């Protein structure tokens, strides 16, 4: 149902466009850094842009149930009361679309080399990687949504293991078993982390109508840093 042959993540951006986002990721204000630090951050962003090698894997599976405070499909089971509750608000939730996207191993290699010289440079490159892998996941999420829209489906926002009440370790295990990310050079560790580090796994619910794309509306964690309330 998803044509992945034409998907282009289009991540390349000018360093000056990424500069404020990388600063924010680091906890800095882009207006407050000196010219010397600005130049150094920009150089590392440029180095990062040459190092990233985005790749991804996508698979879908039919949803078989959501009544037992979890989402059931074959073979993916998502143990999340909040997302199962959201499915009850949807019209005909039929498909679970899962993916893993990565920036590749080269950025990890460069970061390890930089860490032997000082602490600042790898800190910047790590922030850059975090910004870019989220952009990659956002881009893939948008493309998946558009592909399903062609068939008159709607999609939830993406949700990842470790977010909301979906436990990290078990969530990563179930997605990695289903997706087999070794095909794109990604390894899932026993702790639930992935290598390369700048990789994101996620799932999206596909239904005939999705009145709310995230369960934040039904969640009492008002101060949650990941809150994405969306009343569409």
C-alpha positions as CSV (number, residue, x, y, z in Angstrom):
1,X,0.0,0.0,0.0
2,X,3.0,2.3,0.5
3,X,5.3,2.9,-2.5
4,X,8.7,3.4,-0.9
5,X,10.6,3.4,-4.2
6,X,10.1,7.2,-4.7
7,X,10.6,8.3,-1.0
8,X,13.2,11.0,-0.6
9,X,13.7,12.2,2.9
10,X,15.2,15.5,1.6
11,X,17.2,16.2,4.8
12,X,20.0,18.4,3.3
13,X,19.7,21.9,4.6
14,X,22.0,24.9,4.7
15,X,24.1,25.0,7.9
16,X,22.8,28.5,8.7
17,X,19.2,27.1,8.7
18,X,20.1,24.3,11.1
19,X,22.2,26.5,13.4
20,X,19.4,27.8,15.6
21,X,17.9,24.4,15.9
22,X,21.2,22.8,16.9
23,X,21.8,25.5,19.5
24,X,18.3,25.0,20.9
25,X,19.0,21.2,21.2
26,X,22.2,22.1,23.1
27,X,20.3,24.4,25.4
28,X,21.7,27.6,24.0
29,X,20.2,30.7,22.5
30,X,21.5,31.1,19.0
31,X,21.6,34.9,19.5
32,X,23.8,34.6,22.6
33,X,26.8,32.7,21.2
34,X,30.0,34.5,20.2
35,X,31.2,34.6,16.6
36,X,34.0,32.1,17.5
37,X,31.5,29.6,18.9
38,X,29.1,30.2,16.0
39,X,31.9,29.5,13.5
40,X,32.8,26.3,15.3
41,X,29.2,25.1,15.5
42,X,28.7,25.8,11.9
43,X,31.8,23.9,10.9
44,X,30.6,20.8,12.9
45,X,27.1,21.1,11.2
46,X,28.8,21.1,7.8
47,X,30.8,18.0,8.9
48,X,27.7,16.3,10.0
49,X,25.8,17.0,6.8
50,X,28.5,15.2,4.8
51,X,28.4,12.2,7.2
52,X,24.7,11.4,7.4
53,X,23.5,8.5,5.2
54,X,19.7,8.3,5.9
55,X,18.0,5.0,5.4
56,X,14.7,3.5,6.5
57,X,12.6,0.4,6.5
58,X,8.7,0.4,6.6
59,X,6.3,-2.5,7.1
60,X,2.6,-2.7,7.7
61,X,0.4,-5.3,9.4
62,X,-3.4,-5.6,10.0
63,X,-4.7,-4.5,13.4
64,X,-6.7,-7.4,15.0
65,X,-7.8,-5.8,18.2
66,X,-7.5,-3.0,20.8
67,X,-9.9,-4.0,23.5
68,X,-7.4,-5.4,26.1
69,X,-5.6,-2.1,26.9
70,X,-3.2,-2.9,24.1
71,X,-3.0,-2.9,20.3
72,X,-2.9,-6.3,18.8
73,X,-1.6,-7.1,15.3
74,X,0.3,-10.0,13.8
75,X,3.0,-10.1,15.0
76,X,3.3,-6.7,16.7
77,X,1.7,-6.1,20.1
78,X,1.8,-2.6,21.6
79,X,1.3,-2.6,25.3
80,X,-0.1,0.9,25.7
81,X,-3.4,1.7,27.5
82,X,-3.3,5.2,26.2
83,X,-2.9,4.4,22.5
84,X,-5.5,1.5,22.8
85,X,-7.9,4.1,24.2
86,X,-7.3,6.4,21.3
87,X,-8.1,3.6,18.8
88,X,-11.6,3.3,20.4
89,X,-12.2,6.9,19.2
90,X,-11.2,6.1,15.6
91,X,-13.4,4.8,12.8
92,X,-12.2,1.4,11.5
93,X,-8.6,1.3,12.7
94,X,-7.2,-1.3,10.3
95,X,-3.5,-1.0,9.8
96,X,-0.4,-0.6,11.9
97,X,2.5,1.0,10.0
98,X,5.9,0.6,11.6
99,X,9.2,2.0,10.6
100,X,12.8,2.6,11.6
101,X,14.9,5.4,10.2
102,X,18.6,6.0,10.7
103,X,21.3,8.5,9.8
104,X,23.8,5.7,9.4
105,X,26.9,4.7,11.2
106,X,29.4,7.3,9.9
107,X,28.1,10.1,12.2
108,X,28.7,7.8,15.2
109,X,32.3,7.1,14.0
110,X,33.0,10.8,13.6
111,X,31.6,11.6,17.0
112,X,33.8,9.0,18.6
113,X,36.9,10.5,16.9
114,X,35.9,14.0,18.1
115,X,35.4,12.8,21.7
116,X,39.1,12.0,21.8
117,X,40.0,15.7,21.3
118,X,37.6,17.7,23.4
119,X,34.0,17.6,24.9
120,X,32.5,20.5,22.9
121,X,32.7,19.2,19.4
122,X,31.0,15.8,20.0
123,X,28.4,17.6,22.1
124,X,27.6,19.8,19.0
125,X,27.6,16.8,16.6
126,X,25.3,14.8,18.9
127,X,22.9,17.7,19.0
128,X,23.0,18.0,15.2
129,X,22.3,14.3,14.9
130,X,19.3,14.5,17.2
131,X,17.9,17.4,15.2
132,X,18.4,15.6,11.9
133,X,17.1,12.2,12.9
134,X,13.9,13.8,14.2
135,X,13.6,15.7,10.9
136,X,14.0,12.3,9.1
137,X,11.3,10.7,11.2
138,X,9.0,13.7,10.8
139,X,9.5,13.6,7.0
140,X,8.9,9.8,6.8
141,X,5.8,10.3,9.0
142,X,4.4,13.0,6.6
143,X,5.1,10.8,3.5
144,X,3.4,7.8,5.0
145,X,0.4,9.9,5.8
146,X,0.2,11.2,2.3
147,X,0.5,7.7,0.8
148,X,-2.3,6.4,2.9
149,X,-4.4,9.5,2.1
150,X,-4.4,8.5,-1.5
151,X,-6.4,5.4,-0.5
152,X,-8.7,7.5,1.8
153,X,-7.1,6.5,5.0
154,X,-6.0,8.8,7.9
155,X,-3.0,8.3,10.2
156,X,-2.2,8.9,13.8
157,X,1.0,10.7,14.7
158,X,4.0,8.5,15.0
159,X,4.7,7.1,18.5
160,X,7.9,5.4,19.6
161,X,8.8,2.9,22.3
162,X,9.6,4.8,25.5
163,X,7.0,7.5,24.9
164,X,3.6,7.7,26.6
165,X,3.1,4.4,28.4
166,X,4.7,2.2,25.8
167,X,7.7,0.6,27.6
168,X,11.0,1.1,25.8
169,X,12.7,-2.3,26.0
170,X,9.7,-4.4,25.1
171,X,8.6,-1.9,22.5
172,X,11.9,-1.9,20.7
173,X,12.0,-5.7,20.8
174,X,8.7,-6.1,19.1
175,X,9.4,-3.5,16.4
176,X,12.8,-4.9,15.7
177,X,11.6,-8.5,15.4
178,X,9.0,-7.3,12.9
179,X,11.1,-4.9,10.9
180,X,14.5,-6.7,10.9
181,X,16.5,-3.5,10.8
182,X,19.8,-5.2,10.2
183,X,18.9,-4.8,6.5
184,X,19.6,-1.0,6.9
185,X,22.5,-1.5,9.3
186,X,20.6,-0.9,12.6
187,X,21.1,-3.1,15.6
188,X,18.7,-3.2,18.6
189,X,20.4,-3.7,21.9
190,X,19.1,-5.6,24.9
191,X,18.6,-2.2,26.7
192,X,16.2,-1.0,24.0
193,X,18.7,1.4,22.5
194,X,19.7,1.2,18.8
195,X,23.0,1.4,17.0
196,X,23.7,3.7,15.1
197,X,22.6,6.0,17.9
198,X,20.8,8.4,15.6
199,X,18.0,6.0,14.8
200,X,14.3,6.3,15.5
201,X,11.7,3.5,15.6
202,X,8.0,4.2,15.5
203,X,4.5,3.1,14.7
204,X,1.4,4.8,13.3
205,X,-2.2,3.7,13.4
206,X,-4.0,3.9,10.1
207,X,-7.8,4.2,10.1
208,X,-10.7,5.4,8.0
209,X,-11.1,8.4,10.3
210,X,-8.8,9.7,13.0
211,X,-10.4,12.5,15.0
212,X,-7.5,12.8,17.4
213,X,-4.0,11.9,16.3
214,X,-2.4,11.5,19.7
215,X,-3.8,10.4,23.1
216,X,-2.7,13.6,24.9
217,X,-6.3,14.8,25.0
218,X,-7.1,11.8,27.3
219,X,-3.9,12.0,29.4
220,X,-3.5,13.7,32.8
221,X,0.2,14.2,32.4
222,X,-0.2,17.9,31.7
223,X,3.5,18.7,32.2
224,X,4.8,15.9,30.0
225,X,7.7,17.2,27.9
226,X,6.5,15.1,25.0
227,X,2.9,16.3,25.0
228,X,1.6,16.7,21.5
229,X,-2.1,17.5,22.0
230,X,-3.8,17.7,18.6
231,X,-7.5,18.1,18.2
232,X,-7.7,17.5,14.5
